[in-house]
Amino acid sequence: MDVHNHPLKTFGTISLPLTFNNKRFDQDFIITDYITEDAIIGMDCIINHGFVLDGKSRSIYIKGQDADFPMDYSPSLKVKTKTII
């Protein structure tokens, strides 16, 4: 569902490598149209990879690592290679 509670048309999933603070992860993404962001990281990614969101400082970091990044840091997560489907 989108933010207006309408169903999204999906085209399947893809597993892609991504990097945050020099740490590599494999993450599954749902492929869909009409999303303006390059990627949206969900609770599954946050929980599975140990991300911590600090609302007060508006930062994100990996549990056990010192460095944090403001939530408006770009790119906070980056896909290493472009995949065309």
C-alpha positions as CSV (number, residue, x, y, z in Angstrom):
1,M,0.0,0.0,0.0
2,D,1.2,3.5,-0.7
3,V,0.9,6.5,1.7
4,H,-2.7,7.0,0.5
5,N,-3.6,3.4,1.2
6,H,-3.8,2.4,-2.5
7,P,-2.3,-0.8,-3.6
8,L,1.1,-0.6,-5.4
9,K,1.7,-2.6,-8.6
10,T,4.8,-4.7,-7.9
11,F,7.0,-6.5,-10.4
12,G,8.8,-8.9,-8.1
13,T,11.8,-8.7,-5.8
14,I,15.6,-8.4,-6.3
15,S,18.5,-9.0,-4.0
16,L,21.1,-6.3,-4.2
17,P,24.4,-5.5,-2.4
18,L,24.4,-2.1,-0.6
19,T,27.0,-0.4,1.5
20,F,26.7,1.8,4.6
21,N,29.7,3.2,6.4
22,N,32.0,0.8,4.5
23,K,30.0,-2.3,5.6
24,R,28.4,-4.4,2.8
25,F,24.9,-5.9,3.1
26,D,22.7,-8.0,0.8
27,Q,19.1,-6.8,0.9
28,D,15.9,-7.8,-0.9
29,F,14.0,-5.0,-2.6
30,I,10.5,-5.0,-4.0
31,I,10.3,-3.5,-7.5
32,T,7.5,-1.1,-8.1
33,D,6.5,2.0,-10.1
34,Y,5.6,5.5,-8.9
35,I,8.1,5.8,-6.0
36,T,10.3,8.9,-6.3
37,E,13.0,7.7,-4.0
38,D,15.8,5.5,-5.3
39,A,15.1,3.0,-2.5
40,I,13.1,2.8,0.7
41,I,14.7,0.9,3.6
42,G,12.1,-1.0,5.6
43,M,12.0,-2.4,9.1
44,D,13.3,-5.7,7.8
45,C,16.6,-4.1,6.7
46,I,16.8,-2.0,9.9
47,I,16.3,-5.0,12.2
48,N,18.3,-7.6,10.2
49,H,21.4,-5.4,9.8
50,G,21.4,-3.7,13.2
51,F,20.6,-0.2,12.1
52,V,19.8,2.3,14.9
53,L,17.7,5.4,14.1
54,D,18.2,8.2,16.6
55,G,15.3,10.6,16.2
56,K,16.7,13.2,18.6
57,S,19.9,13.7,16.7
58,R,18.2,12.7,13.3
59,S,21.0,10.2,12.6
60,I,21.4,6.6,11.6
61,Y,24.2,4.2,12.5
62,I,25.0,0.6,12.8
63,K,24.8,-0.9,16.3
64,G,28.4,-1.2,17.7
65,Q,29.9,1.4,15.3
66,D,30.9,4.9,16.4
67,A,30.2,6.8,13.2
68,D,26.7,8.1,12.6
69,F,25.2,10.0,9.7
70,P,22.5,12.7,9.6
71,M,19.3,11.3,8.2
72,D,19.5,13.8,5.4
73,Y,23.0,12.5,4.4
74,S,23.0,11.4,0.8
75,P,23.6,8.7,-0.1
76,S,23.1,7.1,3.3
77,L,22.9,3.7,1.6
78,K,24.3,3.1,-1.9
79,V,23.9,0.2,-4.3
80,K,27.3,-0.7,-5.7
81,T,26.1,-1.5,-9.2
82,K,23.2,-0.4,-11.3
83,T,20.9,-3.3,-12.1
84,I,18.5,-3.1,-15.1
85,I,15.6,-5.4,-15.1
